Amino acid sequence: MTEKKRNYREEYDRYHGKPAQIAARSERNQARAKMGLKVGDKREVDHKVPLSKGGSNSKRNLRVVSRTTNRRKGASRK
């Protein structure tokens, strides 16, 4: 049995190249810039009210937290 080797580049392009994913990445990057996080900073920007629930990228809705804290919260409302 020979297994077909995965083409990670194709998988990445198929998912991350979609307009919705590009827009979401842009929103996250704008929030990081607004909070002053540099490339390589392990902290993340948390939206108190998630973008998916109608939140915004205003500074009042953003806070800098650890990756663990942000991932634990998910898209729940505080």
PyMOL Python script that loads the backbone (N, CA, C, O; Angstrom):
from pymol import cmd

cmd.read_pdbstr("""\
ATOM      1  N   MET A   1       0.826  -1.185   0.000  1.00  0.00           N
ATOM      2  CA  MET A   1       0.000   0.000   0.000  1.00  0.00           C
ATOM      3  C   MET A   1       0.874   1.254   0.000  1.00  0.00           C
ATOM      4  O   MET A   1       1.748   1.400   0.854  1.00  0.00           O
ATOM      5  N   THR A   2       0.650   2.121  -0.915  1.00  0.00           N
ATOM      6  CA  THR A   2       1.367   3.391  -0.932  1.00  0.00           C
ATOM      7  C   THR A   2       0.390   4.501  -0.593  1.00  0.00           C
ATOM      8  O   THR A   2      -0.689   4.621  -1.172  1.00  0.00           O
ATOM      9  N   GLU A   3       0.805   5.291   0.351  1.00  0.00           N
ATOM     10  CA  GLU A   3      -0.044   6.412   0.743  1.00  0.00           C
ATOM     11  C   GLU A   3       0.361   7.645  -0.040  1.00  0.00           C
ATOM     12  O   GLU A   3       1.544   7.888  -0.282  1.00  0.00           O
ATOM     13  N   LYS A   4      -0.636   8.415  -0.431  1.00  0.00           N
ATOM     14  CA  LYS A   4      -0.366   9.663  -1.136  1.00  0.00           C
ATOM     15  C   LYS A   4       0.167  10.685  -0.133  1.00  0.00           C
ATOM     16  O   LYS A   4      -0.403  10.872   0.942  1.00  0.00           O
ATOM     17  N   LYS A   5       1.232  11.319  -0.486  1.00  0.00           N
ATOM     18  CA  LYS A   5       1.844  12.326   0.382  1.00  0.00           C
ATOM     19  C   LYS A   5       0.968  13.578   0.408  1.00  0.00           C
ATOM     20  O   LYS A   5       0.493  14.031  -0.634  1.00  0.00           O
ATOM     21  N   ARG A   6       0.755  14.140   1.616  1.00  0.00           N
ATOM     22  CA  ARG A   6      -0.077  15.334   1.752  1.00  0.00           C
ATOM     23  C   ARG A   6       0.613  16.540   1.146  1.00  0.00           C
ATOM     24  O   ARG A   6       1.823  16.719   1.283  1.00  0.00           O
ATOM     25  N   ASN A   7      -0.166  17.353   0.485  1.00  0.00           N
ATOM     26  CA  ASN A   7       0.336  18.603  -0.076  1.00  0.00           C
ATOM     27  C   ASN A   7      -0.136  19.733   0.849  1.00  0.00           C
ATOM     28  O   ASN A   7      -1.222  20.286   0.671  1.00  0.00           O
ATOM     29  N   TYR A   8       0.683  20.055   1.818  1.00  0.00           N
ATOM     30  CA  TYR A   8       0.308  21.051   2.816  1.00  0.00           C
ATOM     31  C   TYR A   8       0.117  22.433   2.194  1.00  0.00           C
ATOM     32  O   TYR A   8      -0.750  23.192   2.627  1.00  0.00           O
ATOM     33  N   ARG A   9       0.901  22.755   1.204  1.00  0.00           N
ATOM     34  CA  ARG A   9       0.768  24.063   0.544  1.00  0.00           C
ATOM     35  C   ARG A   9      -0.598  24.190  -0.103  1.00  0.00           C
ATOM     36  O   ARG A   9      -1.245  25.231   0.009  1.00  0.00           O
ATOM     37  N   GLU A  10      -1.039  23.147  -0.775  1.00  0.00           N
ATOM     38  CA  GLU A  10      -2.352  23.164  -1.431  1.00  0.00           C
ATOM     39  C   GLU A  10      -3.468  23.275  -0.396  1.00  0.00           C
ATOM     40  O   GLU A  10      -4.421  24.029  -0.586  1.00  0.00           O
ATOM     41  N   GLU A  11      -3.349  22.521   0.702  1.00  0.00           N
ATOM     42  CA  GLU A  11      -4.354  22.589   1.758  1.00  0.00           C
ATOM     43  C   GLU A  11      -4.411  23.994   2.351  1.00  0.00           C
ATOM     44  O   GLU A  11      -5.495  24.529   2.586  1.00  0.00           O
ATOM     45  N   TYR A  12      -3.255  24.586   2.591  1.00  0.00           N
ATOM     46  CA  TYR A  12      -3.183  25.935   3.150  1.00  0.00           C
ATOM     47  C   TYR A  12      -3.848  26.940   2.207  1.00  0.00           C
ATOM     48  O   TYR A  12      -4.665  27.758   2.629  1.00  0.00           O
ATOM     49  N   ASP A  13      -3.482  26.864   0.922  1.00  0.00           N
ATOM     50  CA  ASP A  13      -4.046  27.805  -0.047  1.00  0.00           C
ATOM     51  C   ASP A  13      -5.549  27.638  -0.190  1.00  0.00           C
ATOM     52  O   ASP A  13      -6.277  28.618  -0.344  1.00  0.00           O
ATOM     53  N   ARG A  14      -6.011  26.396  -0.140  1.00  0.00           N
ATOM     54  CA  ARG A  14      -7.438  26.129  -0.308  1.00  0.00           C
ATOM     55  C   ARG A  14      -8.247  26.729   0.841  1.00  0.00           C
ATOM     56  O   ARG A  14      -9.363  27.199   0.624  1.00  0.00           O
ATOM     57  N   TYR A  15      -7.703  26.719   2.055  1.00  0.00           N
ATOM     58  CA  TYR A  15      -8.439  27.243   3.203  1.00  0.00           C
ATOM     59  C   TYR A  15      -8.115  28.708   3.480  1.00  0.00           C
ATOM     60  O   TYR A  15      -9.021  29.538   3.558  1.00  0.00           O
ATOM     61  N   HIS A  16      -6.848  29.028   3.626  1.00  0.00           N
ATOM     62  CA  HIS A  16      -6.452  30.371   4.046  1.00  0.00           C
ATOM     63  C   HIS A  16      -6.509  31.400   2.930  1.00  0.00           C
ATOM     64  O   HIS A  16      -6.415  32.599   3.192  1.00  0.00           O
ATOM     65  N   GLY A  17      -6.658  30.961   1.709  1.00  0.00           N
ATOM     66  CA  GLY A  17      -6.741  31.891   0.592  1.00  0.00           C
ATOM     67  C   GLY A  17      -8.154  32.360   0.300  1.00  0.00           C
ATOM     68  O   GLY A  17      -8.361  33.184  -0.591  1.00  0.00           O
ATOM     69  N   LYS A  18      -9.133  31.845   1.043  1.00  0.00           N
ATOM     70  CA  LYS A  18     -10.532  32.243   0.821  1.00  0.00           C
ATOM     71  C   LYS A  18     -10.745  33.671   1.316  1.00  0.00           C
ATOM     72  O   LYS A  18     -10.144  34.078   2.311  1.00  0.00           O
ATOM     73  N   PRO A  19     -11.584  34.423   0.641  1.00  0.00           N
ATOM     74  CA  PRO A  19     -11.818  35.823   1.032  1.00  0.00           C
ATOM     75  C   PRO A  19     -12.240  35.997   2.492  1.00  0.00           C
ATOM     76  O   PRO A  19     -11.824  36.955   3.143  1.00  0.00           O
ATOM     77  N   ALA A  20     -13.055  35.091   3.009  1.00  0.00           N
ATOM     78  CA  ALA A  20     -13.493  35.217   4.404  1.00  0.00           C
ATOM     79  C   ALA A  20     -12.317  35.058   5.359  1.00  0.00           C
ATOM     80  O   ALA A  20     -12.239  35.766   6.363  1.00  0.00           O
ATOM     81  N   GLN A  21     -11.407  34.145   5.062  1.00  0.00           N
ATOM     82  CA  GLN A  21     -10.245  33.936   5.919  1.00  0.00           C
ATOM     83  C   GLN A  21      -9.278  35.116   5.829  1.00  0.00           C
ATOM     84  O   GLN A  21      -8.677  35.513   6.827  1.00  0.00           O
ATOM     85  N   ILE A  22      -9.134  35.668   4.634  1.00  0.00           N
ATOM     86  CA  ILE A  22      -8.259  36.833   4.450  1.00  0.00           C
ATOM     87  C   ILE A  22      -8.805  38.017   5.244  1.00  0.00           C
ATOM     88  O   ILE A  22      -8.040  38.745   5.878  1.00  0.00           O
ATOM     89  N   ALA A  23     -10.130  38.214   5.213  1.00  0.00           N
ATOM     90  CA  ALA A  23     -10.754  39.310   5.952  1.00  0.00           C
ATOM     91  C   ALA A  23     -10.600  39.113   7.460  1.00  0.00           C
ATOM     92  O   ALA A  23     -10.316  40.065   8.187  1.00  0.00           O
ATOM     93  N   ALA A  24     -10.786  37.875   7.928  1.00  0.00           N
ATOM     94  CA  ALA A  24     -10.647  37.598   9.361  1.00  0.00           C
ATOM     95  C   ALA A  24      -9.210  37.835   9.823  1.00  0.00           C
ATOM     96  O   ALA A  24      -8.989  38.389  10.900  1.00  0.00           O
ATOM     97  N   ARG A  25      -8.241  37.421   9.022  1.00  0.00           N
ATOM     98  CA  ARG A  25      -6.830  37.627   9.359  1.00  0.00           C
ATOM     99  C   ARG A  25      -6.513  39.112   9.418  1.00  0.00           C
ATOM    100  O   ARG A  25      -5.752  39.558  10.277  1.00  0.00           O
ATOM    101  N   SER A  26      -7.098  39.877   8.502  1.00  0.00           N
ATOM    102  CA  SER A  26      -6.888  41.319   8.482  1.00  0.00           C
ATOM    103  C   SER A  26      -7.435  41.965   9.758  1.00  0.00           C
ATOM    104  O   SER A  26      -6.790  42.839  10.337  1.00  0.00           O
ATOM    105  N   GLU A  27      -8.615  41.540  10.195  1.00  0.00           N
ATOM    106  CA  GLU A  27      -9.210  42.067  11.431  1.00  0.00           C
ATOM    107  C   GLU A  27      -8.308  41.774  12.633  1.00  0.00           C
ATOM    108  O   GLU A  27      -8.080  42.646  13.472  1.00  0.00           O
ATOM    109  N   ARG A  28      -7.795  40.538  12.711  1.00  0.00           N
ATOM    110  CA  ARG A  28      -6.912  40.172  13.827  1.00  0.00           C
ATOM    111  C   ARG A  28      -5.630  40.996  13.797  1.00  0.00           C
ATOM    112  O   ARG A  28      -5.165  41.458  14.839  1.00  0.00           O
ATOM    113  N   ASN A  29      -5.060  41.183  12.614  1.00  0.00           N
ATOM    114  CA  ASN A  29      -3.822  41.952  12.504  1.00  0.00           C
ATOM    115  C   ASN A  29      -4.027  43.413  12.863  1.00  0.00           C
ATOM    116  O   ASN A  29      -3.150  44.036  13.462  1.00  0.00           O
ATOM    117  N   GLN A  30      -5.181  43.966  12.502  1.00  0.00           N
ATOM    118  CA  GLN A  30      -5.487  45.355  12.864  1.00  0.00           C
ATOM    119  C   GLN A  30      -5.585  45.509  14.379  1.00  0.00           C
ATOM    120  O   GLN A  30      -5.115  46.497  14.943  1.00  0.00           O
ATOM    121  N   ALA A  31      -6.199  44.522  15.032  1.00  0.00           N
ATOM    122  CA  ALA A  31      -6.336  44.567  16.489  1.00  0.00           C
ATOM    123  C   ALA A  31      -4.963  44.477  17.149  1.00  0.00           C
ATOM    124  O   ALA A  31      -4.697  45.197  18.111  1.00  0.00           O
ATOM    125  N   ARG A  32      -4.085  43.602  16.646  1.00  0.00           N
ATOM    126  CA  ARG A  32      -2.728  43.480  17.208  1.00  0.00           C
ATOM    127  C   ARG A  32      -1.968  44.794  17.070  1.00  0.00           C
ATOM    128  O   ARG A  32      -1.287  45.222  18.002  1.00  0.00           O
ATOM    129  N   ALA A  33      -2.082  45.427  15.920  1.00  0.00           N
ATOM    130  CA  ALA A  33      -1.384  46.702  15.695  1.00  0.00           C
ATOM    131  C   ALA A  33      -1.928  47.787  16.624  1.00  0.00           C
ATOM    132  O   ALA A  33      -1.164  48.576  17.179  1.00  0.00           O
ATOM    133  N   LYS A  34      -3.234  47.822  16.787  1.00  0.00           N
ATOM    134  CA  LYS A  34      -3.857  48.840  17.636  1.00  0.00           C
ATOM    135  C   LYS A  34      -3.395  48.714  19.086  1.00  0.00           C
ATOM    136  O   LYS A  34      -3.257  49.719  19.783  1.00  0.00           O
ATOM    137  N   MET A  35      -3.154  47.473  19.547  1.00  0.00           N
ATOM    138  CA  MET A  35      -2.726  47.244  20.926  1.00  0.00           C
ATOM    139  C   MET A  35      -1.205  47.258  21.069  1.00  0.00           C
ATOM    140  O   MET A  35      -0.690  47.088  22.174  1.00  0.00           O
ATOM    141  N   GLY A  36      -0.484  47.458  19.971  1.00  0.00           N
ATOM    142  CA  GLY A  36       0.959  47.604  20.033  1.00  0.00           C
ATOM    143  C   GLY A  36       1.742  46.309  20.136  1.00  0.00           C
ATOM    144  O   GLY A  36       2.899  46.330  20.557  1.00  0.00           O
ATOM    145  N   LEU A  37       1.149  45.181  19.765  1.00  0.00           N
ATOM    146  CA  LEU A  37       1.861  43.910  19.813  1.00  0.00           C
ATOM    147  C   LEU A  37       2.718  43.756  18.566  1.00  0.00           C
ATOM    148  O   LEU A  37       2.255  43.977  17.448  1.00  0.00           O
ATOM    149  N   LYS A  38       3.946  43.382  18.767  1.00  0.00           N
ATOM    150  CA  LYS A  38       4.895  43.228  17.664  1.00  0.00           C
ATOM    151  C   LYS A  38       4.910  41.780  17.175  1.00  0.00           C
ATOM    152  O   LYS A  38       4.409  40.884  17.854  1.00  0.00           O
ATOM    153  N   VAL A  39       5.483  41.561  16.002  1.00  0.00           N
ATOM    154  CA  VAL A  39       5.644  40.215  15.467  1.00  0.00           C
ATOM    155  C   VAL A  39       6.519  39.418  16.425  1.00  0.00           C
ATOM    156  O   VAL A  39       7.568  39.899  16.855  1.00  0.00           O
ATOM    157  N   GLY A  40       6.102  38.217  16.759  1.00  0.00           N
ATOM    158  CA  GLY A  40       6.858  37.373  17.671  1.00  0.00           C
ATOM    159  C   GLY A  40       6.398  37.457  19.116  1.00  0.00           C
ATOM    160  O   GLY A  40       6.796  36.629  19.935  1.00  0.00           O
ATOM    161  N   ASP A  41       5.572  38.439  19.446  1.00  0.00           N
ATOM    162  CA  ASP A  41       5.031  38.552  20.797  1.00  0.00           C
ATOM    163  C   ASP A  41       4.048  37.401  21.001  1.00  0.00           C
ATOM    164  O   ASP A  41       3.127  37.223  20.205  1.00  0.00           O
ATOM    165  N   LYS A  42       4.239  36.626  22.057  1.00  0.00           N
ATOM    166  CA  LYS A  42       3.415  35.439  22.275  1.00  0.00           C
ATOM    167  C   LYS A  42       2.019  35.762  22.806  1.00  0.00           C
ATOM    168  O   LYS A  42       1.133  34.907  22.793  1.00  0.00           O
ATOM    169  N   ARG A  43       1.828  36.982  23.267  1.00  0.00           N
ATOM    170  CA  ARG A  43       0.498  37.355  23.764  1.00  0.00           C
ATOM    171  C   ARG A  43      -0.459  37.556  22.590  1.00  0.00           C
ATOM    172  O   ARG A  43      -0.031  37.729  21.449  1.00  0.00           O
ATOM    173  N   GLU A  44      -1.744  37.531  22.882  1.00  0.00           N
ATOM    174  CA  GLU A  44      -2.768  37.714  21.859  1.00  0.00           C
ATOM    175  C   GLU A  44      -3.718  38.826  22.272  1.00  0.00           C
ATOM    176  O   GLU A  44      -3.792  39.201  23.442  1.00  0.00           O
ATOM    177  N   VAL A  45      -4.435  39.340  21.297  1.00  0.00           N
ATOM    178  CA  VAL A  45      -5.458  40.352  21.564  1.00  0.00           C
ATOM    179  C   VAL A  45      -6.793  39.639  21.688  1.00  0.00           C
ATOM    180  O   VAL A  45      -7.198  38.885  20.803  1.00  0.00           O
ATOM    181  N   ASP A  46      -7.469  39.890  22.800  1.00  0.00           N
ATOM    182  CA  ASP A  46      -8.775  39.294  23.046  1.00  0.00           C
ATOM    183  C   ASP A  46      -9.840  40.357  22.818  1.00  0.00           C
ATOM    184  O   ASP A  46      -9.707  41.492  23.277  1.00  0.00           O
ATOM    185  N   HIS A  47     -10.879  39.989  22.118  1.00  0.00           N
ATOM    186  CA  HIS A  47     -12.035  40.866  21.946  1.00  0.00           C
ATOM    187  C   HIS A  47     -13.012  40.533  23.067  1.00  0.00           C
ATOM    188  O   HIS A  47     -13.489  39.402  23.157  1.00  0.00           O
ATOM    189  N   LYS A  48     -13.311  41.501  23.914  1.00  0.00           N
ATOM    190  CA  LYS A  48     -14.233  41.258  25.022  1.00  0.00           C
ATOM    191  C   LYS A  48     -15.574  40.762  24.477  1.00  0.00           C
ATOM    192  O   LYS A  48     -16.121  39.773  24.965  1.00  0.00           O
ATOM    193  N   VAL A  49     -16.093  41.446  23.476  1.00  0.00           N
ATOM    194  CA  VAL A  49     -17.256  40.959  22.727  1.00  0.00           C
ATOM    195  C   VAL A  49     -16.698  40.500  21.380  1.00  0.00           C
ATOM    196  O   VAL A  49     -16.228  41.327  20.599  1.00  0.00           O
ATOM    197  N   PRO A  50     -16.740  39.194  21.094  1.00  0.00           N
ATOM    198  CA  PRO A  50     -16.118  38.666  19.875  1.00  0.00           C
ATOM    199  C   PRO A  50     -16.653  39.314  18.607  1.00  0.00           C
ATOM    200  O   PRO A  50     -17.808  39.734  18.542  1.00  0.00           O
ATOM    201  N   LEU A  51     -15.789  39.386  17.601  1.00  0.00           N
ATOM    202  CA  LEU A  51     -16.206  39.931  16.308  1.00  0.00           C
ATOM    203  C   LEU A  51     -17.394  39.143  15.760  1.00  0.00           C
ATOM    204  O   LEU A  51     -18.290  39.716  15.138  1.00  0.00           O
ATOM    205  N   SER A  52     -17.399  37.825  15.992  1.00  0.00           N
ATOM    206  CA  SER A  52     -18.485  36.982  15.485  1.00  0.00           C
ATOM    207  C   SER A  52     -19.811  37.263  16.174  1.00  0.00           C
ATOM    208  O   SER A  52     -20.863  36.870  15.670  1.00  0.00           O
ATOM    209  N   LYS A  53     -19.776  37.942  17.327  1.00  0.00           N
ATOM    210  CA  LYS A  53     -21.005  38.274  18.060  1.00  0.00           C
ATOM    211  C   LYS A  53     -21.328  39.756  17.970  1.00  0.00           C
ATOM    212  O   LYS A  53     -22.111  40.280  18.762  1.00  0.00           O
ATOM    213  N   GLY A  54     -20.713  40.434  16.991  1.00  0.00           N
ATOM    214  CA  GLY A  54     -21.024  41.844  16.779  1.00  0.00           C
ATOM    215  C   GLY A  54     -20.056  42.813  17.438  1.00  0.00           C
ATOM    216  O   GLY A  54     -20.305  44.018  17.444  1.00  0.00           O
ATOM    217  N   GLY A  55     -18.955  42.313  17.994  1.00  0.00           N
ATOM    218  CA  GLY A  55     -17.957  43.180  18.622  1.00  0.00           C
ATOM    219  C   GLY A  55     -17.190  43.965  17.574  1.00  0.00           C
ATOM    220  O   GLY A  55     -17.346  43.739  16.374  1.00  0.00           O
ATOM    221  N   SER A  56     -16.363  44.886  18.035  1.00  0.00           N
ATOM    222  CA  SER A  56     -15.604  45.726  17.115  1.00  0.00           C
ATOM    223  C   SER A  56     -14.120  45.674  17.471  1.00  0.00           C
ATOM    224  O   SER A  56     -13.719  45.011  18.428  1.00  0.00           O
ATOM    225  N   ASN A  57     -13.326  46.377  16.691  1.00  0.00           N
ATOM    226  CA  ASN A  57     -11.902  46.493  16.949  1.00  0.00           C
ATOM    227  C   ASN A  57     -11.566  47.779  17.695  1.00  0.00           C
ATOM    228  O   ASN A  57     -10.421  48.228  17.661  1.00  0.00           O
ATOM    229  N   SER A  58     -12.542  48.375  18.365  1.00  0.00           N
ATOM    230  CA  SER A  58     -12.262  49.596  19.129  1.00  0.00           C
ATOM    231  C   SER A  58     -11.433  49.220  20.359  1.00  0.00           C
ATOM    232  O   SER A  58     -11.535  48.102  20.865  1.00  0.00           O
ATOM    233  N   LYS A  59     -10.619  50.153  20.831  1.00  0.00           N
ATOM    234  CA  LYS A  59      -9.751  49.869  21.976  1.00  0.00           C
ATOM    235  C   LYS A  59     -10.546  49.471  23.213  1.00  0.00           C
ATOM    236  O   LYS A  59     -10.046  48.713  24.044  1.00  0.00           O
ATOM    237  N   ARG A  60     -11.762  49.962  23.353  1.00  0.00           N
ATOM    238  CA  ARG A  60     -12.597  49.610  24.510  1.00  0.00           C
ATOM    239  C   ARG A  60     -12.963  48.136  24.506  1.00  0.00           C
ATOM    240  O   ARG A  60     -13.244  47.570  25.563  1.00  0.00           O
ATOM    241  N   ASN A  61     -12.966  47.503  23.337  1.00  0.00           N
ATOM    242  CA  ASN A  61     -13.355  46.101  23.217  1.00  0.00           C
ATOM    243  C   ASN A  61     -12.145  45.164  23.184  1.00  0.00           C
ATOM    244  O   ASN A  61     -12.319  43.951  23.070  1.00  0.00           O
ATOM    245  N   LEU A  62     -10.935  45.693  23.281  1.00  0.00           N
ATOM    246  CA  LEU A  62      -9.732  44.870  23.164  1.00  0.00           C
ATOM    247  C   LEU A  62      -8.970  44.806  24.483  1.00  0.00           C
ATOM    248  O   LEU A  62      -8.999  45.743  25.280  1.00  0.00           O
ATOM    249  N   ARG A  63      -8.288  43.680  24.699  1.00  0.00           N
ATOM    250  CA  ARG A  63      -7.369  43.542  25.820  1.00  0.00           C
ATOM    251  C   ARG A  63      -6.289  42.553  25.417  1.00  0.00           C
ATOM    252  O   ARG A  63      -6.534  41.659  24.607  1.00  0.00           O
ATOM    253  N   VAL A  64      -5.095  42.708  25.977  1.00  0.00           N
ATOM    254  CA  VAL A  64      -3.977  41.819  25.691  1.00  0.00           C
ATOM    255  C   VAL A  64      -3.956  40.736  26.760  1.00  0.00           C
ATOM    256  O   VAL A  64      -3.925  41.030  27.955  1.00  0.00           O
ATOM    257  N   VAL A  65      -3.973  39.480  26.321  1.00  0.00           N
ATOM    258  CA  VAL A  65      -3.975  38.338  27.242  1.00  0.00           C
ATOM    259  C   VAL A  65      -3.013  37.270  26.731  1.00  0.00           C
ATOM    260  O   VAL A  65      -2.517  37.350  25.607  1.00  0.00           O
ATOM    261  N   SER A  66      -2.760  36.274  27.567  1.00  0.00           N
ATOM    262  CA  SER A  66      -1.910  35.162  27.147  1.00  0.00           C
ATOM    263  C   SER A  66      -2.685  34.285  26.158  1.00  0.00           C
ATOM    264  O   SER A  66      -3.914  34.330  26.103  1.00  0.00           O
ATOM    265  N   ARG A  67      -1.962  33.506  25.397  1.00  0.00           N
ATOM    266  CA  ARG A  67      -2.589  32.601  24.421  1.00  0.00           C
ATOM    267  C   ARG A  67      -3.537  31.633  25.132  1.00  0.00           C
ATOM    268  O   ARG A  67      -4.640  31.375  24.649  1.00  0.00           O
ATOM    269  N   THR A  68      -3.109  31.103  26.271  1.00  0.00           N
ATOM    270  CA  THR A  68      -3.925  30.136  27.012  1.00  0.00           C
ATOM    271  C   THR A  68      -5.262  30.745  27.412  1.00  0.00           C
ATOM    272  O   THR A  68      -6.311  30.126  27.236  1.00  0.00           O
ATOM    273  N   THR A  69      -5.219  31.948  27.946  1.00  0.00           N
ATOM    274  CA  THR A  69      -6.447  32.629  28.372  1.00  0.00           C
ATOM    275  C   THR A  69      -7.376  32.862  27.193  1.00  0.00           C
ATOM    276  O   THR A  69      -8.581  32.627  27.292  1.00  0.00           O
ATOM    277  N   ASN A  70      -6.822  33.324  26.074  1.00  0.00           N
ATOM    278  CA  ASN A  70      -7.643  33.635  24.916  1.00  0.00           C
ATOM    279  C   ASN A  70      -8.260  32.374  24.310  1.00  0.00           C
ATOM    280  O   ASN A  70      -9.425  32.393  23.913  1.00  0.00           O
ATOM    281  N   ARG A  71      -7.513  31.300  24.234  1.00  0.00           N
ATOM    282  CA  ARG A  71      -8.024  30.066  23.641  1.00  0.00           C
ATOM    283  C   ARG A  71      -9.062  29.414  24.544  1.00  0.00           C
ATOM    284  O   ARG A  71     -10.006  28.791  24.059  1.00  0.00           O
ATOM    285  N   ARG A  72      -8.892  29.553  25.847  1.00  0.00           N
ATOM    286  CA  ARG A  72      -9.865  28.997  26.781  1.00  0.00           C
ATOM    287  C   ARG A  72     -11.208  29.692  26.649  1.00  0.00           C
ATOM    288  O   ARG A  72     -12.258  29.060  26.762  1.00  0.00           O
ATOM    289  N   LYS A  73     -11.168  31.001  26.409  1.00  0.00           N
ATOM    290  CA  LYS A  73     -12.393  31.792  26.294  1.00  0.00           C
ATOM    291  C   LYS A  73     -13.149  31.451  25.023  1.00  0.00           C
ATOM    292  O   LYS A  73     -14.376  31.355  25.044  1.00  0.00           O
ATOM    293  N   GLY A  74     -12.445  31.268  23.925  1.00  0.00           N
ATOM    294  CA  GLY A  74     -13.106  30.985  22.652  1.00  0.00           C
ATOM    295  C   GLY A  74     -13.939  32.179  22.219  1.00  0.00           C
ATOM    296  O   GLY A  74     -13.523  33.324  22.394  1.00  0.00           O
ATOM    297  N   ALA A  75     -15.112  31.921  21.656  1.00  0.00           N
ATOM    298  CA  ALA A  75     -15.981  32.999  21.167  1.00  0.00           C
ATOM    299  C   ALA A  75     -17.149  33.223  22.117  1.00  0.00           C
ATOM    300  O   ALA A  75     -18.222  33.658  21.697  1.00  0.00           O
ATOM    301  N   SER A  76     -16.939  32.924  23.405  1.00  0.00           N
ATOM    302  CA  SER A  76     -18.013  33.157  24.364  1.00  0.00           C
ATOM    303  C   SER A  76     -18.021  34.625  24.762  1.00  0.00           C
ATOM    304  O   SER A  76     -17.004  35.311  24.653  1.00  0.00           O
ATOM    305  N   ARG A  77     -19.139  35.091  25.209  1.00  0.00           N
ATOM    306  CA  ARG A  77     -19.258  36.476  25.642  1.00  0.00           C
ATOM    307  C   ARG A  77     -18.953  36.556  27.119  1.00  0.00           C
ATOM    308  O   ARG A  77     -19.444  35.745  27.905  1.00  0.00           O
ATOM    309  N   LYS A  78     -18.143  37.529  27.503  1.00  0.00           N
ATOM    310  CA  LYS A  78     -17.731  37.687  28.904  1.00  0.00           C
ATOM    311  C   LYS A  78     -18.867  38.151  29.763  1.00  0.00           C
ATOM    312  O   LYS A  78     -18.695  38.335  30.968  1.00  0.00           O
TER     313      LYS A  78
END
""", "prot")
cmd.dss("prot")
cmd.show_as("cartoon", "prot")
cmd.util.cbc("prot")
cmd.orient("prot")
